[in-house]
Amino acid sequence: MRIPMTVADFLDRAELGFSSSPGVVDEPDQPGRPVAESTYGRLGERVRAWQAGFDALGIGEGERVAVASHNSARLLELLFAVPMSGRICVPINFRLKPEEIAYVMEQSGASVLLVDPELDAATSAVPARHRFVLGEETDTGLMRFGVEPRPWSKPDEDATATINYTSGTTARPKGVQLTHRNIWVNGLTFGLHTRVWERDVYMHTLPMFHCNGWGMPYVMAGLGVKQVVLRKVDGAEILRRVDEHGVTLMCGAPAVWNAVLDAAAGWEGEVPGRDRVRIVCAGAPPPSRMIERVGEELGWEFTQIYGLTETSPLLTFNRTRPEDAALPAAERARKLSRAGLPALGVKLEVSGSGEVLARSNVVLEGYWEKPQETADALEDGWFHTGDGGEIDGADGHLTISDRKKDVIITGGENVSSIEVEDAIFSHPAVAEVAVIGVPHEKWGETIKALVVLAEGTEAGQVGEAEIIAHCKQRMAGYKAPTSVEFREAIPRTATGKIQKFKLRRPYWEGLDRQVN
């Protein structure tokens, strides 16, 4: 017997086994009116109301519904409602500029755009056949309560469930097609590796647009776990809600846990969650000292994963093994700083050039309407991660040591250096530019621009602040460089290529890997 594995399986089980159990606690300061705390039974009712609303709009199966929102209960609901009805959800990074959101809308061909109230004015000119502001407008003008939505005519686990846009080696983001099967397998393995069960309380410290909140909304629902929505990352607020809601599990980039550590230093009384909270870290390799501090100062269990949007994202998982429990804290932290052992069902190899290759049921179907990029990424039946690494022959653990792709990961956000270079080069005083990632204690990496000014531009005419402001006018603020260094020339090879690994080298001296 073969039954299609779809997103519906997770909510179906939640409604069956946990209908009266706490389901979703929305951000209390949500603009546009927060959703009242709901049980999983109520979550199912709201999901069906969304679907009936899309039916009334005439949005058919396979059509794309885009959502640009901060973390919210409504975004979580849409991650279920859209794909469960055979449509495709397109979660958009709320930090993007309106022009960038417009590109995603055009490239995905989305029929509907749903926006956070804070983005209403900024996105008013973004073309969309149907546009709604999340909140009162969608609750009364789109959702159809008490109306039974049409069922998905032919559920298919290989159908695209979501298209998640990620910055890569090109200036324009690519839409990663994740299938229902991708999401299902990722949710299953994540739940196993993080030991999720009904008495957990999960808090969304991770943006839900990031690979569908790494797939956690699905597995948490399927196992009846209470989900607490955090709209914006704030270290002290995270600690407060850990205390208030009895949170036991969270995911996030190293910058999130650094913020919590900073807040804990001024926390009155015992830090909440000691010997109870498990955190999952990803987005950039964390410093071992940070890992050590999580155990010492918070008393929380630290685990690390490695993955990409293209892999749903779980590829590796690293938790302290029983045989390592007696090691000194610094040695345990050093071992935890590695990416980890391949997750269940994942096969990893390192190519002759040092690139990490992956094969698994979580690997993307393809890049939306980009067949050549898809073929390149899946060459020879392996997904090419673009990251350099090595696998320890003694215990099979992967360590990420370099980034082959021209991507900088800052605070957990992927930034294409080419896109930043394009923005800087549009400044009339810039003749040449190279953008690189350099180490940063808080963000892991930060963006540095090396700039050669155009002939005739005198020193002092154009400064660092002007270049940074120029970028922020053209792209999301997190993509702008945090520092600009002016140079007489940028060295190139005989064929005219810039060797960025040589440009990065002085900034990474003394570090054992070229990512942070």
JOCOR-V986647 format. One record per pair of residues at least 24 apart in sequence whose ideal C-beta (glycine too) atoms are under 6 Angstrom apart, sorted by the first residue. I is the first residue (numbers start at 0). J is the second residue. Records with the same first field share a line. If there is no record, write none. Layout:
I = J, J
This chain:
3 = 154, 155, 156
4 = 156, 180, 183
5 = 154, 156, 179
6 = 82, 83, 160, 179, 182
7 = 83
9 = 217, 220, 221
10 = 79, 220
12 = 221
13 = 39, 220
14 = 39, 40, 43
16 = 223
17 = 223
20 = 223
21 = 225
23 = 72, 226
24 = 227
25 = 72, 228
26 = 228, 230
29 = 71
30 = 116, 117
31 = 116, 133, 134
32 = 134, 135
34 = 72
45 = 76
46 = 76, 79, 80
47 = 148
48 = 142, 143, 144
49 = 80, 142
50 = 80, 84, 148
51 = 143, 146, 148
52 = 141, 142, 143
54 = 148, 149
55 = 143
56 = 129
58 = 110
60 = 85
62 = 86, 110
63 = 87, 89, 107, 108, 109
64 = 88, 111
65 = 89, 91, 104, 109, 112
66 = 90, 113
67 = 91, 93, 100, 114, 118
68 = 93, 115, 133
69 = 93, 115, 230
70 = 203, 207, 228, 230
72 = 228
73 = 133
74 = 207
75 = 216
78 = 211, 216
82 = 160
84 = 151
85 = 151
87 = 159, 162
88 = 161
89 = 162
90 = 208
92 = 208
94 = 475, 477
95 = 475
96 = 474, 475
97 = 121, 122, 125
100 = 125
101 = 125
103 = 164
107 = 162, 174
156 = 180
161 = 211
162 = 367
163 = 210, 308
165 = 308, 413
166 = 413, 414, 415
168 = 404, 405
170 = 417, 418, 421
173 = 366, 369
174 = 367
175 = 308, 309, 363
176 = 363, 364, 365, 367
177 = 311
178 = 364
181 = 311, 361
182 = 214
184 = 360, 361
185 = 214, 311, 313, 361
186 = 214, 217, 218
188 = 313, 342, 343
189 = 214, 218, 313
190 = 218
192 = 316
195 = 222
197 = 223
199 = 224, 247, 248
200 = 225, 244, 245, 246, 247
201 = 226, 248
202 = 227, 229, 246, 249
203 = 228, 229
204 = 229, 249, 251, 255
205 = 250, 251
210 = 308, 312
213 = 250, 312
234 = 258, 259, 261, 262
235 = 262
238 = 262, 266, 271
241 = 271, 272
242 = 271
247 = 275, 276
248 = 277
249 = 278
250 = 279
252 = 282, 410, 411
253 = 283, 285, 443
254 = 410, 442
257 = 441
260 = 292
263 = 296, 297
270 = 297
273 = 298
274 = 298
279 = 304
282 = 411
283 = 408, 443
284 = 399, 514
287 = 332, 333, 336
290 = 332, 335
291 = 328, 329, 332
301 = 335
303 = 335, 339
305 = 338
309 = 363
310 = 361, 362
311 = 361
313 = 342
314 = 345, 357
315 = 339, 341, 397
316 = 342
337 = 396, 398
338 = 397, 399
339 = 396
340 = 395, 396
349 = 390
353 = 387
354 = 403
355 = 384, 386, 388
356 = 381
357 = 382
399 = 514
400 = 512
401 = 513
402 = 514
407 = 436, 444, 446
408 = 444
409 = 442, 444, 445
410 = 442
412 = 477
414 = 478
419 = 478
422 = 470, 473, 474
423 = 448
426 = 469
428 = 452, 453, 456, 461
431 = 489
433 = 489, 497, 502
435 = 499, 502, 503
437 = 506
438 = 515
443 = 515
444 = 515
445 = 481
446 = 480, 481
447 = 480, 482
448 = 480, 483
449 = 484, 486
450 = 483, 485
451 = 486, 489
